[in-house]
Amino acid sequence: MRPLPELTPENTAFWTGGAQGELIIAFCGDCDHAIHPPQLVCPKCWSEAVEFKTVPGTGTVYTYTVNHQQWMPDMPVPFALAVVDLDGAPGVRVTAEVVNTDPETVRIGQAVRVAFANVDDVWFPQWEPAQ
């Protein structure tokens, strides 16, 4: 069982958008800067006009690691974690597990799309190869 994030006004859209199959990122309504992790004030222009937008849910693997250490008794290994440059949100990278593929086949530059794992009220983003 993974720990759940505390849902706050600034992060709820990100953690619950998966219920509708949507990856939701915060953007500044004044300068259109993508803000992740989500915040209520734009770190670029200090505007409080933050809004939440659905992004395509696709991206490119920037870097990754394959974990072979079983950190908890029921944790399946190996698994891959990837840092992904998001399409539609310049400068935003989201780190998540890569699923639906052999972890040893993940590569830098690989195209991926979002999938979601639901635990209680939280929808964890995951990545899978774009086909």
N, C-alpha and C positions, 0 to 999 in steps of 0.2 A: 504494500500500500504506500503510495507516494504522499508526501505532505501536501496539503491544499493551501493555496495562497489565500490571504485574507482579501475579500472583495471590498474595494473602496470605490468612491465616486470616480476616481481617475482610471481604475483598471478593470472595472466590471465589464465594460464592452469587450475588451480584449479576451477575458477569461470565459465569457458566456456566448460570444458570437458563434461559436461552433455548433450551438444548438440549432442554428439555421444554416449551418455549413459555411459560415462567413468568417474570414479573418479580418478583424477590425483594428485599425490603427488610429491613434490620435494625430490630428493635424492642427496647425495654427490657422484659424480663420482669417487672420490678417496677412501673414507672410507665406502661408501654405507649407511651412516647414513640417516634415513628418517627425513626430515626437514618440520615441520609444526608448526605454520604458515610458508608459504614459504618465503625463503630469498635467496639472491644472493650469500651469503657466508655461508659455513657450520659452524655452531656454535661449532661443535666437533673438527674439524681439521683445520679450517680457509681456506679451499680450496675454490676457486671460480669455480670449475668444477661442478656446480650444473646442474642437468638434471631432466627432468620430466618424471615420469613413471606412467602407468596405474596400479592401484591396483585392487584386485578382487571386491571391492565394498561391502564387507561383513564384519561383525564384531560382537562384543558382547557388550551389554549394561553394562557400568561400573557403571553409576549412572543415575538418571533421576529425573525429577520433573513434577508434573501435575499442570498446571496453571489454576486457576478458576477466575482470575481477568481480566475483560475486559478493557484493557489498551487503546483501541481506539474504537470509536463507532461501527465500522463494524467488529471488531475482534471476530471470533467465539471462544467460550470457552465451556468446558474445552479443553485444548490441552496439550500434553506431549512434553517435551524437553529431549533428552537423550545425554549423553556423551558416545561415543562409541569407544572402542579399535578396531582399524582397523586391519584386516587380511592383511598381506603382507607389513605392514609398522610398524615395532616394535617401541613401544613408542609413536606412534601417536594416539591422540584421537580427534575426530571430534564431535562437539556439533551441533545438529540439531533437528528439529521437527520430531516427530514420527507420521506417517500418515497411513491411511488404516487399523486402528484398534481402538478399544475403548481405550482412554487414560488411563483408570483405569486398563487396563490389562497389561501394560508395566511393566517389572520386571528386576531387576539386574540379569545379566547372560543370558538374552534372546538373541538369535541369530537374527540379523537383516541384511537387505541388503539395498543398496542405491536406492533411487528414486530421481527424480529431479523436481523442480518447476521452470519454466522459467518466468523471468520478463525481458523484453527488451533483452539485450545481456548477461544477467547473468543467470546461471543455479544453483539455490540453492540446495545443497544436502539436502535430507530428508531421514529418516529411515522408513522402514516398516518391519513387522515381516518376517523372512525368512520362507518360507513354503516348 
